[in-house]
Amino acid sequence: MRKTIEFYWRRRRSHSARLRNPRIYRVGEQRLFRLQRIGGSLGREFKAIFFDLDGTLVDIHGPLYIAARNALDNLGHRPPLTRERYLQAIASADPWVEVPKPIRSDYLKLVFAYLITELDRTERLEILPHVQETLAELKRRGYRMGIVTSRPGAPRPLVEKLAMVGLAAYFDQVVTQETASLQALDKTEALRRAAMRASVVPQACMYVGDEPRDVMAGIGAGFGATVAVPTGPASAELLRKHPRYRPDFLINSLDQLVDLLDRLKHETPS
């Protein structure tokens, strides 16, 4: 099966995506769906790439399943959530796992609390496929790289966990959130500060994440591009059709990121 990279143009004021003049062409063994990017230049080079952590670089489904199951148990939801049902819900773009609307707010707060607890007690991170080799190649090419995550607390314990699995050396900075709150899920300001520390203008920065809120943060920080990968709780369908926050680029897995950067560097607007 050929890998695909889907390109979107985003109108920054409305945060909505508009697609014009779609064309399909091939580069080597890859079939790329190219959509004209209106009002912006494709032929430019990014200097810094920032990554979300959970669901983008490391697995989130194990801890998130436990958090969702515990939250539903706390709310008296029956029958208990099984791993199979959880995975089915994610695959069908149902992050609420059929939770009724009146209790979704309570469910979200509980899931967040249980998830933070579960992430804290998980000693060894599970690296997602193609992450290590992709980061190594980006480092070799001289990109400035950082992690900007919603995880709360001091960054040092997280850096130690990253070092344990061989990822820490790839990053110039690791940015966490000061507090464990739902407000901390908005990483817009954290991205702005990360770009400033890297001494790179936001337009030359790219943010790679796995959820619409990652796209929202990248847009809000004025980053030159947002990239989404459906390896977290958001399905490709949800990322592609989100009513407000659609990524500039949707890739199937992280091994397509280097090819995407090459394409952006050498492509010219049509």
C-alpha positions as semicolon CSV with decimal commas, in nm:
position;residue;x (nm);y (nm);z (nm)
1;M;0,000;0,000;0,000
2;R;0,141;0,337;-0,098
3;K;0,181;0,595;0,169
4;T;-0,008;0,919;0,130
5;I;0,047;1,272;0,247
6;E;-0,257;1,495;0,238
7;F;-0,210;1,868;0,192
8;Y;-0,448;2,132;0,314
9;W;-0,457;2,506;0,282
10;R;-0,576;2,683;0,592
11;R;-0,729;3,034;0,606
12;R;-0,570;3,166;0,925
13;R;-0,845;3,406;1,020
14;S;-1,123;3,151;1,027
15;H;-0,901;2,846;1,098
16;S;-1,096;2,660;0,829
17;A;-0,955;2,459;0,541
18;R;-1,035;2,520;0,176
19;L;-0,922;2,287;-0,100
20;R;-0,881;2,402;-0,458
21;N;-0,764;2,241;-0,782
22;P;-0,670;1,899;-0,645
23;R;-0,415;1,710;-0,849
24;I;-0,253;1,372;-0,797
25;Y;0,107;1,296;-0,887
26;R;0,375;1,046;-0,798
27;V;0,718;1,083;-0,644
28;G;0,905;0,752;-0,644
29;E;0,684;0,496;-0,479
30;Q;0,468;0,753;-0,300
31;R;0,140;0,887;-0,425
32;L;0,094;1,241;-0,299
33;F;-0,236;1,427;-0,305
34;R;-0,140;1,784;-0,379
35;L;-0,379;2,067;-0,305
36;Q;-0,292;2,419;-0,407
37;R;-0,188;2,631;-0,110
38;I;-0,337;2,973;-0,169
39;G;-0,187;3,279;-0,003
40;G;0,131;3,109;0,113
41;S;0,458;2,985;-0,023
42;L;0,531;2,615;-0,047
43;G;0,889;2,667;-0,158
44;R;1,046;2,750;0,177
45;E;1,245;2,581;0,446
46;F;1,153;2,532;0,810
47;K;1,419;2,585;1,075
48;A;1,258;2,436;1,385
49;I;1,022;2,145;1,441
50;F;0,833;2,101;1,766
51;F;0,650;1,785;1,862
52;D;0,366;1,692;2,089
53;L;0,464;1,390;2,300
54;D;0,179;1,156;2,389
55;G;0,013;1,008;2,083
56;T;0,272;1,163;1,854
57;L;0,609;1,027;1,968
58;V;0,503;0,778;2,235
59;D;0,197;0,560;2,282
60;I;-0,102;0,714;2,457
61;H;-0,359;0,439;2,409
62;G;-0,248;0,223;2,702
63;P;-0,270;0,501;2,965
64;L;-0,575;0,660;2,799
65;Y;-0,770;0,335;2,799
66;I;-0,708;0,290;3,172
67;A;-0,808;0,653;3,236
68;A;-1,129;0,621;3,031
69;R;-1,222;0,292;3,199
70;N;-1,166;0,436;3,547
71;A;-1,363;0,751;3,463
72;L;-1,658;0,550;3,333
73;D;-1,650;0,324;3,638
74;N;-1,654;0,633;3,859
75;L;-1,961;0,761;3,677
76;G;-2,137;0,426;3,716
77;H;-2,130;0,354;3,343
78;R;-2,213;-0,008;3,257
79;P;-2,094;-0,240;3,121
80;P;-1,727;-0,174;3,201
81;L;-1,520;-0,043;2,912
82;T;-1,311;-0,313;2,748
83;R;-0,993;-0,247;2,554
84;E;-1,161;-0,377;2,239
85;R;-1,452;-0,135;2,280
86;Y;-1,211;0,151;2,344
87;L;-1,015;0,078;2,026
88;Q;-1,338;0,046;1,828
89;A;-1,451;0,387;1,953
90;I;-1,119;0,548;1,854
91;A;-1,130;0,386;1,510
92;S;-1,487;0,512;1,455
93;A;-1,399;0,870;1,560
94;D;-1,598;0,843;1,884
95;P;-1,364;0,980;2,153
96;W;-1,658;0,997;2,394
97;V;-1,706;0,616;2,381
98;E;-2,083;0,671;2,375
99;V;-2,085;0,883;2,692
100;P;-2,416;1,079;2,702
101;K;-2,382;1,453;2,644
102;P;-2,512;1,560;2,990
103;I;-2,218;1,394;3,168
104;R;-1,941;1,456;2,913
105;S;-1,800;1,749;3,109
106;D;-1,765;1,535;3,422
107;Y;-1,624;1,251;3,214
108;L;-1,360;1,478;3,059
109;K;-1,243;1,607;3,398
110;L;-1,217;1,255;3,536
111;V;-1,034;1,121;3,232
112;F;-0,783;1,406;3,253
113;A;-0,718;1,342;3,623
114;Y;-0,681;0,967;3,579
115;L;-0,462;1,014;3,270
116;I;-0,216;1,242;3,450
117;T;-0,191;0,987;3,731
118;E;-0,135;0,704;3,487
119;L;0,129;0,894;3,289
120;D;0,315;0,983;3,608
121;R;0,340;0,624;3,721
122;T;0,440;0,487;3,379
123;E;0,815;0,452;3,409
124;R;0,906;0,345;3,057
125;L;0,774;0,528;2,752
126;E;0,661;0,319;2,456
127;I;0,805;0,478;2,142
128;L;0,578;0,474;1,838
129;P;0,698;0,324;1,506
130;H;0,940;0,528;1,291
131;V;1,000;0,789;1,561
132;Q;1,363;0,712;1,640
133;E;1,486;0,703;1,280
134;T;1,289;1,013;1,186
135;L;1,427;1,216;1,473
136;A;1,779;1,095;1,396
137;E;1,750;1,212;1,035
138;L;1,605;1,549;1,133
139;K;1,885;1,596;1,385
140;R;2,142;1,503;1,120
141;R;1,996;1,770;0,892
142;G;2,037;2,036;1,158
143;Y;1,677;2,113;1,250
144;R;1,620;2,263;1,592
145;M;1,378;2,037;1,773
146;G;1,175;2,043;2,089
147;I;0,887;1,876;2,269
148;V;0,592;2,086;2,383
149;T;0,355;1,870;2,585
150;S;0,050;1,914;2,806
151;R;0,208;1,700;3,077
152;P;0,230;1,899;3,400
153;G;0,526;1,936;3,632
154;A;0,898;2,002;3,598
155;P;1,052;1,887;3,270
156;R;1,348;1,707;3,429
157;P;1,165;1,381;3,521
158;L;1,027;1,367;3,168
159;V;1,372;1,427;3,019
160;E;1,498;1,135;3,228
161;K;1,222;0,912;3,088
162;L;1,310;1,025;2,736
163;A;1,676;0,948;2,801
164;M;1,583;0,600;2,920
165;V;1,445;0,516;2,573
166;G;1,710;0,708;2,379
167;L;1,507;1,013;2,272
168;A;1,636;1,293;2,497
169;A;1,948;1,367;2,291
170;Y;1,742;1,466;1,987
171;F;1,577;1,764;2,157
172;D;1,709;2,108;2,237
173;Q;1,424;2,174;2,481
174;V;1,139;1,992;2,653
175;V;0,848;2,213;2,759
176;T;0,590;2,095;3,013
177;Q;0,300;2,276;3,179
178;E;0,316;2,433;3,524
179;T;-0,021;2,306;3,641
180;A;-0,238;1,999;3,592
181;S;-0,554;2,160;3,459
182;L;-0,774;2,146;3,153
183;Q;-0,657;2,501;3,071
184;A;-0,304;2,364;3,038
185;L;-0,422;2,160;2,740
186;D;-0,392;2,479;2,535
187;K;-0,024;2,490;2,439
188;T;-0,037;2,813;2,236
189;E;0,175;3,021;2,472
190;A;0,413;2,733;2,534
191;L;0,475;2,709;2,160
192;R;0,542;3,082;2,136
193;R;0,796;3,061;2,416
194;A;0,959;2,754;2,263
195;A;1,008;2,933;1,930
196;M;1,157;3,232;2,113
197;R;1,402;3,009;2,302
198;A;1,503;2,849;1,974
199;S;1,563;3,197;1,824
200;V;1,343;3,106;1,528
201;V;1,054;3,318;1,402
202;P;0,718;3,136;1,437
203;Q;0,665;3,133;1,060
204;A;0,975;2,913;1,026
205;C;0,847;2,667;1,289
206;M;0,636;2,354;1,241
207;Y;0,430;2,178;1,508
208;V;0,358;1,806;1,479
209;G;0,076;1,661;1,688
210;D;-0,203;1,407;1,695
211;E;-0,511;1,608;1,798
212;P;-0,710;1,910;1,678
213;R;-0,598;2,101;1,989
214;D;-0,239;2,064;1,866
215;V;-0,345;2,224;1,540
216;M;-0,523;2,498;1,736
217;A;-0,205;2,572;1,933
218;G;0,011;2,584;1,622
219;I;-0,228;2,824;1,453
220;G;-0,255;3,042;1,763
221;A;0,123;3,059;1,797
222;G;0,157;3,174;1,437
223;F;0,357;2,872;1,326
224;G;0,426;2,831;0,958
225;A;0,267;2,486;0,943
226;T;0,085;2,228;1,150
227;V;0,116;1,855;1,083
228;A;-0,115;1,590;1,224
229;V;-0,057;1,217;1,252
230;P;-0,344;0,982;1,348
231;T;-0,148;0,778;1,601
232;G;-0,329;0,917;1,908
233;P;-0,693;0,938;2,014
234;A;-0,803;1,135;1,705
235;S;-0,871;0,933;1,392
236;A;-0,759;1,043;1,046
237;E;-1,124;1,113;0,966
238;L;-1,163;1,346;1,264
239;L;-0,837;1,527;1,185
240;R;-0,937;1,562;0,820
241;K;-1,289;1,690;0,883
242;H;-1,265;1,880;1,212
243;P;-1,502;2,180;1,187
244;R;-1,244;2,436;1,309
245;Y;-0,891;2,304;1,338
246;R;-0,770;2,112;1,037
247;P;-0,396;2,061;0,993
248;D;-0,200;2,194;0,701
249;F;-0,070;1,843;0,646
250;L;-0,198;1,502;0,748
251;I;0,051;1,215;0,737
252;N;-0,013;0,850;0,809
253;S;0,295;0,800;1,024
254;L;0,604;0,990;1,130
255;D;0,825;0,829;0,868
256;Q;0,662;1,059;0,609
257;L;0,774;1,378;0,782
258;V;1,118;1,400;0,620
259;D;0,967;1,355;0,272
260;L;0,711;1,623;0,353
261;L;0,984;1,869;0,455
262;D;1,173;1,796;0,134
263;R;0,859;1,853;-0,070
264;L;0,788;2,183;0,103
265;K;1,144;2,303;0,054
266;H;1,154;2,241;-0,319
267;E;0,790;2,278;-0,427
268;T;0,674;2,597;-0,594
269;P;0,317;2,730;-0,589
270;S;0,109;2,653;-0,896
